[in-house]
């Protein structure tokens, strides 16, 4: 009768009779064969037919169409009865059996779960299905939902009674249980926004059954699907929690309902996180393909939580509550994943590319990993701290390299700067620290506990970071290196100083890498013990001119008094002798590089060990500076970078001795400076000019040459104050203020303010006004925009570098092509400037004997070049 029933009403009536009157008398061991396999397929089909009819007819529902309204309500009532019959069926099984073999009822769970999911999907989509007329059937939809809720609750009670013998290898039973778990997983995705408590209970059951039958089903479960769904629910609940917190922060009035909902949602976040923690702990070896999801979960959560630039704006109290209730669960999750190689690969992947909002969380994650590694055995530390080339061309970088790279990406967070929770100290209150402080402190702490076998990896990462073009990254590496040198032995510090010294001497010329190394070298030298300083002086004697390339970067204050005096006098002796030799010999531009090294070393002595110089040595340095100045002119300076460096060094030396300078020499200096500034020289030359003219504030200019010096001084300040470069502008305002406060020639001050704009600029600087009125929120938005721009440019540069790297052979072949017109022009311009310099020198002193021979050689070379051009090739 059941199989041949013609309509849904009759079908449900017969089903109810079977369940209520026949089911209690059936043998529970044969239920699958005698009942479930015979009845449930027809039941499911009937339900699907009713659902299809319901959905199809719902489009025509209206308060005026009573026929469709009656039809839909009848279908819904029938579906409620069908669900009730299935509930009775499940209840009977639960009431009559203490333990259940899934094989004996395997059609029941799958059929029931299919019906439940279809019901929940229909209820969830009811707003759109019933096109604004939901109120006409809402009572029956509510009844349908409640019945499905009860049915699932009853089914979970039944499934909890299922026993699976771990010793038996019954593939059908295993497959059926896996299907049940994943069907419930699908239901979770449907009900997540409908009923939070029911959603949580369903997840609790999924985790419980997965663990209960772990030994049997672990290899069949789709772990990635479970982990992904759980992570999605965590993120959804977390975002809901943040939205509620943000609403409460923005609202002046305290809404108890919002507060209760916030607390409830926060507890839900914690529940999901604990569920993930539990699942991860039990199935970790099988989660290799879920590591990317877990990594992203951590990053996404921290990208939306303060102090991230992209975080929701919530109160401090809510931040602490969320952190204390929910975020604390992420820490043990990372601890569990710490020893898992696939997770390490994901986090340290050399090709990892993260959007702007996830770069800061990645940096925080790496710091958390660093904090946990000291308690781990050596092999786990090595797993994180060594670079590896894996199969399929996958490469992972070391934790040290990843830290520096990730830190470099956080330009916005560093410039704002964001603040993080500081480290508690005994007897001191906890204070917030900047991102730079946070990373630096934790990195140094990790270095202090690092296993000795991993120091080569640390050394490589530190050196690479010191040589970085990114200044803040280089400074972090220097701070860490300095900590390492102080924390280690005196011999280790001396070894580091020696290595850096050799690196500096091997640099081919001026570059940012040399600048970074020189800063590190200067700082490390302060940490050397006196015995090691003596050894350094013996190894890199200041008596040898070739070592002055090192001594120019040393602060002599780092040496003890006797050693300082000895080294300073030796440097000055060699410097004066070599400068005198240059002045009396060929004076070629090609030797300016070595001359600049000599001047830089002399300047280092003046700045940090002037007390070690006697009057004769000071006079000799001043005489050298005066003689060298005589060879400088505007044309020479504008055309040659080495001459520009010579000018800058001479200005610093002359500025140091400004009180003893000949006023006529000062007149020559400021005259050249004025002419030079009109030609817009490089910024470093302008800064050297500023340093010199600001030192003239305390210098009294004799009446006889005031008319030559003062107009030029006012012109220099006027030109630099009008410069559009903000760095130059700031330095000029500082230098002008220093000059104006110290000078006795007050009449010059108004003359420097050549325009109303310049006057307003100086007044604003002195009164500390004129700043842009920027709110905290506006500043964050600006920094975010700047970070995006920097990140895009960084990405473009990386792409261009990759292209150049891949095309290296082509670049070499291109060298055989005809020289570019622009390069030829530049080379000829340099030759022309050099010849002009020779002509100026001949006007001041007689020509040396060898000059005629050299000029003839140059003429021969010019003839060869001319023939080459006319012939069209070599």
Secondary structure, DSSP 8 states (H G I E B T S, - for coil): --TT--SHHHHHHHHHHIIIIIGGGS-GGGHIIIIIHHHHHHHHHHHHHHHHHHHHHHTT--SS-HHHHHHHHHHHHHHHHHHHHHHHHHHHHHHH-SSB-GGGTHHHHHHHHHHHHHHHHHHHTHHHHTTT-GGGTHHHHHHHHHHHHHHHHHHHHHHTTB---TT---HHHHHHHHHHHHHHHHHHHHHTTT-HHHHHHHHHHHHHHHHHTHHHHTTTS-HHHHHHHHHHHHHHHHHHHHHHHHHHHH-SS--HHHHHHHHHHHHHHHHHHHHHHHHHHHHGGG-GGGHHHHHHHHHHHHHSSTTSTT-----HHHHHHHIIIIIHHHHHHHHHHTT-HHHHHHHTBTT----HHHHHHHHHHHHHHHHHHTTS-HHHHHHHHS-EE-GGG-EE--HHHHHHHHHHH-HHHHHHT-EE----BTTB----EEHHHHHHHHHHHHHHT--GGGHHHHHHHHHHHHT-S-HHHHHHHHHHHHHHHHHS-HHHHHHHHHHHHHHHHH--S--HHHHHHHHHHHHHHHT--HHHHHHHHHHT-TTSGGGHHHHTT--GGGS-HHHHHHHHHHHHHHHHHHHHHHHHS---GGGHHHHHHHHHHHHHHHHHHGGG--HHHHHHHHHHHHHHHTT--HHHHHH-HHHHHHHHHHHHHHHHTGGGS-HHHHHHHHHHHHHHHTT---HHHHHHHHHHHHHGGG----GGGHHHHHHHHHHHHHHHHT---HHHHHHHHHHHHHHHHH-S-THHHHHH--SHHHHHHHHHHHHT-------HHHHHHHHHHHHHHHHHHHHHHHHHHHHHHHTHHHHHHHTTS---HHHHHHHHHHHHHHHHHHHHHHHHS---TTHHHHHHHHHHHHHHHHHHHHHT--
